[in-house]
């Protein structure tokens, strides 16, 4: 404002530049630059113009309010809410790995720069895709060793560190940290036996690969038409999971501890292949509860068969006891039973002469082969007698005859009866 209180100023246009600026010369030879677009039309060099300057207090107040509102927004955004430290916890621990997970990161309005993992105070890895990832696995650890794990979050609002989580890797005889994924197992009895072994050892199994999965168990590569198993196999290869055969679990179960996996990789001949085959062959096909159910509900028309089965079972039990007794006392001789004599048929009366001689000769002919086939009991060697001889033949050696001797005896008796019928008792 001028000294006389007026808000008008008079200037002479000294130059109009190409850049859109004009040089104005004041009354006291003062020079100012003024936008040429604000000059009246038709103004040229030497023209005299008047400029009036006033203050707009209303607009000034609005601008001040807008500025204060912006300051409040900045305070609420960055001054009240701030990022929170990560909340870390353990998920699984094995002999050489530790799986950790954490809650979703609370960044407020800050930007995440990086998320690092500390082991015993040293930075070992940077978590990839840290905004989406909420878990990771640390591998290459020592057996039966304590570790302290932490997460460090770097943001535009500062650095935030999680609480320290301490853990200890497992020993070789502790299989509770093993999580296997059962892959391609075409034979159902092998799959059932594998599940049973895993549960007996305190380990865990799953039909799909999870974060804590430690091994993929299968007997062959998936078929080309099995898309589900193909995906599982490819994921195991991508995660560098060991792909082993079920024989490794059998070996761990027999040794009661974790054994090296190198001899049990897929497409190799495991050292315990024969032992596993024998165990699978001895495994019962029907479960015990199914057997009890069948016995408890017999068929109503099978009473006779059931009685015969019971009788056979009793006879088999008695025979087994006798065999056990004979094996326990090999020098004890078997009990002898009296020889059963064949029934003699009544003879027709005849004279004491020729008929008597004929009968005596026939009897001598009949008894002669039998006397040769008789075996004295003293000649039996009890320890050498097998189970087959005790069950298939009578224990009395004197009553035993070969089929040829029995046939010859029968023919002699038949011939003797024919001769006796042809004898004429009135013949002198």
C-alpha positions as CSV (number, residue, x, y, z in Angstrom):
1,X,0.0,0.0,0.0
2,X,1.2,3.5,-0.8
3,X,2.1,6.1,1.8
4,X,-1.0,8.1,1.0
5,X,-3.1,5.1,1.9
6,X,-4.4,4.3,-1.6
7,X,-4.2,0.7,-2.9
8,X,-3.5,1.7,-6.5
9,X,-0.1,1.6,-8.2
10,X,0.9,3.1,-11.6
11,X,3.4,1.4,-13.9
12,X,4.8,1.9,-17.4
13,X,5.2,-1.2,-19.5
14,X,8.9,-1.4,-20.3
15,X,9.0,-4.7,-22.1
16,X,6.8,-7.6,-23.0
17,X,8.8,-10.8,-23.1
18,X,8.3,-14.0,-25.1
19,X,8.1,-16.1,-21.9
20,X,4.8,-14.5,-20.9
21,X,6.3,-12.0,-18.4
22,X,6.2,-8.2,-18.8
23,X,8.6,-5.7,-17.2
24,X,6.8,-2.9,-15.5
25,X,8.6,0.4,-14.4
26,X,7.3,2.2,-11.3
27,X,7.3,5.8,-10.5
28,X,10.5,5.5,-8.5
29,X,12.3,3.5,-11.2
30,X,11.3,0.3,-9.5
31,X,11.1,-2.8,-11.8
32,X,8.8,-5.7,-11.3
33,X,7.9,-8.8,-13.4
34,X,4.2,-9.2,-14.1
35,X,2.4,-11.9,-16.0
36,X,1.6,-10.5,-19.4
37,X,-1.7,-12.5,-19.5
38,X,-3.0,-10.3,-16.7
39,X,-2.4,-7.0,-18.6
40,X,-5.4,-5.4,-20.5
41,X,-5.7,-6.1,-24.1
42,X,-3.9,-3.7,-26.5
43,X,-1.1,-2.9,-24.0
44,X,2.3,-2.5,-25.6
45,X,5.7,-1.1,-24.6
46,X,5.2,2.4,-23.2
47,X,1.6,1.9,-22.1
48,X,0.7,3.0,-18.6
49,X,-1.3,0.7,-16.4
50,X,-2.7,0.8,-12.8
51,X,-2.6,-2.2,-10.5
52,X,-4.9,-2.4,-7.4
53,X,-4.0,-4.8,-4.6
54,X,-6.5,-5.9,-1.8
55,X,-6.6,-8.6,0.9
56,X,-9.1,-11.4,0.9
57,X,-9.6,-12.4,4.6
58,X,-12.4,-15.0,4.0
59,X,-10.2,-17.1,1.7
60,X,-7.3,-16.7,4.1
61,X,-9.5,-18.2,6.9
62,X,-10.6,-21.2,4.7
63,X,-7.0,-22.0,3.9
64,X,-6.0,-22.0,7.5
65,X,-8.8,-24.4,8.4
66,X,-7.8,-26.8,5.6
67,X,-4.3,-26.8,6.8
68,X,-5.2,-27.6,10.4
69,X,-7.5,-30.5,9.3
70,X,-4.7,-31.9,7.3
71,X,-2.4,-31.8,10.4
72,X,-5.1,-33.8,12.4
73,X,-5.3,-36.5,9.8
74,X,-1.5,-36.9,9.8
75,X,-1.5,-37.2,13.6
76,X,-4.3,-39.8,13.6
77,X,-2.6,-41.8,10.9
78,X,1.0,-41.8,12.1
79,X,0.9,-40.5,15.6
80,X,-1.9,-42.6,17.3
81,X,-1.7,-46.0,15.5
82,X,1.7,-47.6,15.1
83,X,2.9,-51.0,13.9
84,X,3.0,-53.9,16.5
85,X,5.8,-56.4,17.0
86,X,5.3,-59.8,15.4
87,X,3.7,-62.5,17.6
88,X,5.8,-65.7,17.0
89,X,5.1,-69.3,18.0
90,X,6.3,-72.9,17.3
91,X,4.4,-75.2,15.0
92,X,6.6,-78.3,14.7
93,X,10.1,-79.5,15.8
94,X,12.0,-82.5,14.3
95,X,15.6,-83.7,14.7
96,X,17.0,-81.2,12.2
97,X,14.1,-78.7,11.5
98,X,12.0,-76.1,13.3
99,X,8.7,-74.8,11.8
100,X,7.6,-71.4,13.1
101,X,4.5,-69.4,12.4
102,X,3.2,-66.0,13.3
103,X,0.0,-63.9,13.3
104,X,-0.7,-61.5,10.4
105,X,1.6,-58.5,10.7
106,X,0.1,-55.3,12.1
107,X,1.6,-52.4,10.2
108,X,-1.0,-49.7,10.8
109,X,-0.3,-47.2,8.1
110,X,3.4,-47.9,7.7
111,X,5.0,-49.7,4.9
112,X,6.9,-53.0,5.4
113,X,10.5,-53.0,4.3
114,X,11.6,-56.5,5.2
115,X,11.0,-59.4,7.7
116,X,14.1,-61.3,8.9
117,X,14.6,-64.4,11.0
118,X,17.1,-64.5,13.8
119,X,18.6,-67.7,15.2
120,X,20.5,-67.3,18.4
121,X,20.7,-63.5,17.7
122,X,22.1,-63.9,14.2
123,X,20.2,-63.1,11.0
124,X,19.9,-66.3,9.0
125,X,17.2,-65.6,6.4
126,X,14.8,-63.1,4.9
127,X,11.2,-64.2,4.7
128,X,10.0,-64.1,1.0
129,X,6.6,-62.5,0.3
130,X,6.5,-61.3,3.9
131,X,3.1,-59.6,3.5
132,X,1.4,-62.9,2.6
133,X,3.6,-65.5,4.3
134,X,2.8,-66.4,8.0
135,X,5.1,-69.4,8.5
136,X,8.4,-70.8,7.5
137,X,10.7,-73.8,8.2
138,X,14.3,-73.6,9.4
139,X,16.3,-76.6,8.3
140,X,19.9,-77.8,8.7
141,X,19.9,-77.8,12.5
142,X,21.8,-80.0,14.8
143,X,20.2,-82.9,16.7
144,X,19.3,-82.4,20.3
145,X,20.4,-78.8,20.4
146,X,18.7,-75.7,21.9
147,X,17.9,-72.7,19.7
148,X,16.4,-69.2,20.2
149,X,14.3,-67.9,17.3
150,X,13.1,-64.3,16.7
151,X,11.5,-62.2,14.0
152,X,12.6,-58.6,13.1
153,X,10.2,-56.4,11.2
154,X,11.6,-53.3,9.4
155,X,9.0,-50.7,8.5
156,X,8.9,-47.0,7.5
157,X,7.7,-46.3,11.0
158,X,10.6,-48.1,12.7
159,X,12.0,-51.5,13.6
160,X,9.9,-54.0,15.7
161,X,11.3,-57.3,17.2
162,X,9.2,-60.3,18.4
163,X,9.7,-62.1,21.7
164,X,12.3,-64.8,21.7
165,X,11.0,-68.4,21.3
166,X,13.3,-71.1,22.7
167,X,13.2,-74.7,21.6
168,X,15.3,-77.9,21.4
169,X,15.5,-80.3,18.5
170,X,14.5,-83.9,19.1
171,X,16.7,-87.0,19.6
172,X,16.9,-89.9,17.1
173,X,14.6,-92.1,19.2
174,X,11.8,-89.5,19.3
175,X,9.7,-89.8,16.2
176,X,6.8,-87.6,17.3
177,X,8.0,-84.8,15.1
178,X,7.9,-86.8,11.9
179,X,5.0,-85.9,9.6
180,X,4.7,-88.2,6.5
181,X,2.5,-87.7,3.5
182,X,1.2,-91.0,2.1
183,X,1.6,-90.8,-1.7
184,X,1.2,-93.4,-4.3
185,X,0.6,-96.8,-2.5
186,X,-1.4,-99.0,-4.9
187,X,-1.5,-102.0,-2.6
188,X,-4.0,-101.4,0.3
189,X,-2.4,-103.8,2.8
190,X,0.9,-101.9,2.5
191,X,-0.9,-98.6,3.1
192,X,-2.7,-100.0,6.1
193,X,0.5,-101.4,7.6
194,X,2.3,-98.1,7.0
195,X,-0.5,-96.1,8.8
196,X,-0.4,-98.5,11.7
197,X,3.4,-98.2,12.1
198,X,3.3,-94.4,12.0
199,X,0.7,-94.3,14.7
200,X,2.6,-96.8,16.9
201,X,5.7,-94.7,16.7
202,X,3.9,-91.6,17.7
203,X,4.4,-89.9,14.3
204,X,1.8,-88.4,12.1
205,X,0.5,-89.0,8.6
206,X,-1.6,-87.1,6.1
207,X,-2.9,-87.7,2.5
208,X,-1.6,-84.3,1.4
209,X,1.6,-82.2,1.9
210,X,1.4,-79.6,4.6
211,X,3.9,-77.1,6.1
212,X,5.1,-79.6,8.7
213,X,5.4,-82.5,6.3
214,X,8.9,-84.1,6.5
215,X,8.7,-87.0,4.1
216,X,6.7,-88.3,1.1
217,X,6.2,-92.1,1.4
218,X,5.3,-94.0,-1.8
219,X,6.2,-97.3,-3.6
220,X,6.2,-96.0,-7.2
221,X,6.0,-92.8,-9.2
222,X,2.4,-91.7,-9.8
223,X,0.6,-92.9,-12.9
224,X,0.2,-90.5,-15.8
225,X,-3.6,-90.4,-15.4
226,X,-3.5,-89.8,-11.6
227,X,-3.5,-86.0,-11.5
228,X,-3.8,-85.7,-7.7
229,X,-0.8,-87.9,-7.0
230,X,1.1,-86.1,-9.7
231,X,0.6,-82.8,-8.0
232,X,1.7,-84.2,-4.6
233,X,4.8,-85.7,-6.2
234,X,5.7,-82.5,-7.9
235,X,5.1,-80.4,-4.8
236,X,7.4,-82.7,-2.8
237,X,10.1,-82.2,-5.4
238,X,9.6,-78.5,-5.3
239,X,9.9,-78.4,-1.5
240,X,12.9,-80.8,-1.6
241,X,11.2,-83.3,0.6
242,X,12.8,-86.7,0.9
243,X,10.8,-89.3,-1.2
244,X,11.2,-92.7,0.5
245,X,9.6,-96.1,0.5
246,X,7.5,-97.5,3.4
247,X,10.5,-99.8,4.2
248,X,12.1,-96.8,5.9
249,X,9.2,-96.6,8.4
250,X,9.5,-100.4,9.0
251,X,13.2,-100.0,9.7
252,X,12.6,-97.1,12.1
253,X,9.9,-99.2,13.9
254,X,12.2,-102.2,14.2
255,X,15.2,-100.0,15.4
256,X,13.0,-97.9,17.7
257,X,14.7,-94.8,16.4
258,X,15.2,-92.8,13.2
259,X,17.5,-94.5,10.7
260,X,19.3,-92.9,7.7
261,X,17.0,-92.5,4.6
262,X,19.6,-93.0,1.9
263,X,19.1,-96.7,1.4
264,X,15.3,-96.3,1.2
265,X,14.9,-93.7,-1.5
266,X,12.3,-94.4,-4.2
267,X,13.5,-96.6,-7.1
268,X,16.2,-98.3,-4.9
269,X,16.3,-101.8,-3.4
270,X,15.8,-101.3,0.4
271,X,18.0,-103.6,2.6
272,X,15.0,-104.9,4.6
273,X,12.8,-105.8,1.6
274,X,12.6,-109.5,2.6
275,X,11.8,-108.8,6.2
276,X,9.0,-106.4,5.3
277,X,7.6,-108.9,2.8
278,X,7.5,-111.5,5.6
279,X,5.9,-109.1,8.0
280,X,3.2,-108.2,5.5
281,X,2.5,-111.9,4.7
282,X,2.0,-112.7,8.4
283,X,-0.3,-109.7,8.9
284,X,-3.9,-110.7,9.5
285,X,-6.2,-110.0,6.6
286,X,-9.4,-109.7,8.8
287,X,-9.4,-107.5,11.8
288,X,-10.0,-109.0,15.2
289,X,-13.3,-107.2,15.8
290,X,-14.7,-108.6,12.5
291,X,-13.8,-112.1,13.6
292,X,-15.6,-111.8,16.9
293,X,-18.6,-110.5,15.1
294,X,-18.7,-113.5,12.8
295,X,-18.3,-116.0,15.7
296,X,-21.0,-114.3,17.8
297,X,-23.6,-114.6,15.0
298,X,-23.5,-118.1,13.5
299,X,-25.9,-119.2,10.8
300,X,-29.0,-121.0,12.2
301,X,-28.7,-123.9,9.8
302,X,-25.1,-124.7,10.6
303,X,-25.6,-126.4,14.1
304,X,-24.4,-129.8,12.8
305,X,-21.4,-128.3,11.2
306,X,-20.6,-126.4,14.3
307,X,-20.7,-129.6,16.4
308,X,-18.4,-131.4,13.9
309,X,-16.0,-128.5,14.1
310,X,-16.0,-128.6,17.9
311,X,-15.3,-132.4,17.8
312,X,-12.5,-131.9,15.3
313,X,-11.0,-129.2,17.5
314,X,-11.1,-131.4,20.5
315,X,-9.5,-134.3,18.6
316,X,-6.8,-132.0,17.3
317,X,-6.2,-130.6,20.8
318,X,-5.8,-134.2,22.2
319,X,-3.4,-135.1,19.3
320,X,-1.4,-132.0,19.9
321,X,-1.1,-132.8,23.6
322,X,0.0,-136.4,22.8
323,X,2.6,-135.1,20.3
324,X,3.9,-132.6,22.9
325,X,4.2,-135.4,25.5
326,X,6.0,-137.6,23.1
327,X,8.5,-134.9,22.3
328,X,9.0,-134.1,25.9
329,X,9.7,-137.8,26.8
330,X,11.3,-139.3,23.7
331,X,12.4,-142.6,25.6
332,X,8.8,-143.4,26.7
333,X,7.3,-146.1,24.5
334,X,3.8,-145.7,23.1
335,X,1.1,-147.6,24.9
336,X,0.4,-150.9,23.3
337,X,-3.1,-152.1,22.6
338,X,-4.1,-155.7,22.3
339,X,-4.1,-156.9,18.7
340,X,-7.5,-157.2,17.2
341,X,-8.0,-160.6,15.7
342,X,-10.2,-161.0,12.7
343,X,-13.6,-162.6,13.3
344,X,-13.5,-166.4,12.4
345,X,-16.4,-167.6,10.4
346,X,-18.1,-170.9,11.5
347,X,-16.8,-173.9,9.7
348,X,-18.9,-176.7,8.3
349,X,-18.4,-180.2,10.0
350,X,-16.0,-182.4,8.2
351,X,-14.1,-185.6,8.8
352,X,-10.9,-185.5,10.8
353,X,-8.9,-186.9,8.0
354,X,-8.5,-185.1,4.8
355,X,-10.6,-182.1,5.7
356,X,-8.4,-181.4,8.8
357,X,-5.3,-181.5,6.8
358,X,-6.7,-179.2,4.2
359,X,-7.8,-176.7,6.8
360,X,-4.5,-176.8,8.6
361,X,-2.7,-176.3,5.4
362,X,-5.0,-173.4,4.5
363,X,-4.4,-171.8,7.9
364,X,-0.7,-172.2,7.6
365,X,-0.8,-170.6,4.2
366,X,-2.9,-167.7,5.5
367,X,-0.9,-167.0,8.7
368,X,2.5,-167.3,7.1
369,X,2.6,-163.9,5.4
370,X,1.1,-162.2,8.4
371,X,3.9,-163.6,10.7
372,X,6.5,-162.1,8.4
373,X,4.8,-158.6,8.5
374,X,4.8,-158.5,12.3
375,X,7.1,-155.8,13.8
376,X,8.0,-156.2,17.4
377,X,7.3,-153.1,19.5
378,X,10.9,-153.3,21.0
379,X,12.3,-152.4,17.6
380,X,10.5,-149.0,17.4
381,X,12.6,-146.0,17.9
382,X,10.3,-143.5,19.7
383,X,12.4,-140.4,19.1
384,X,12.6,-141.1,15.4
385,X,8.8,-141.4,15.0
386,X,7.4,-138.4,13.2
387,X,4.1,-136.6,13.6
388,X,2.9,-138.0,10.3
389,X,3.4,-141.6,11.4
390,X,1.6,-141.0,14.8
391,X,-1.4,-139.5,13.1
392,X,-1.8,-141.5,9.9
393,X,-1.0,-145.1,11.3
394,X,-1.9,-146.9,14.5
395,X,0.7,-146.9,17.3
396,X,0.7,-150.7,17.6
397,X,3.3,-152.1,15.3
398,X,1.9,-155.7,15.5
399,X,-1.4,-154.7,13.9
400,X,0.2,-153.0,10.9
401,X,0.1,-154.8,7.5
402,X,1.0,-153.5,4.1
403,X,-1.8,-153.3,1.5
404,X,-0.2,-156.2,-0.6
405,X,-0.1,-158.5,2.5
406,X,-3.7,-157.6,3.4
407,X,-4.8,-158.4,-0.2
408,X,-2.9,-161.8,-0.1
409,X,-4.6,-162.7,3.2
410,X,-8.0,-161.9,1.9
411,X,-7.4,-164.1,-1.3
412,X,-6.2,-167.0,1.0
413,X,-9.4,-166.8,3.1
414,X,-11.6,-166.8,0.0
415,X,-9.8,-169.8,-1.4
416,X,-10.1,-171.7,1.9
417,X,-13.9,-171.1,2.1
418,X,-14.3,-172.4,-1.5
419,X,-12.3,-175.6,-0.7
420,X,-14.3,-176.3,2.4
421,X,-17.6,-176.0,0.4
422,X,-16.4,-178.6,-2.1
423,X,-15.5,-181.2,0.5
424,X,-17.7,-184.2,0.4
425,X,-18.2,-185.4,4.0
426,X,-19.5,-188.9,2.8
427,X,-16.4,-189.5,0.8
428,X,-14.3,-192.2,2.6
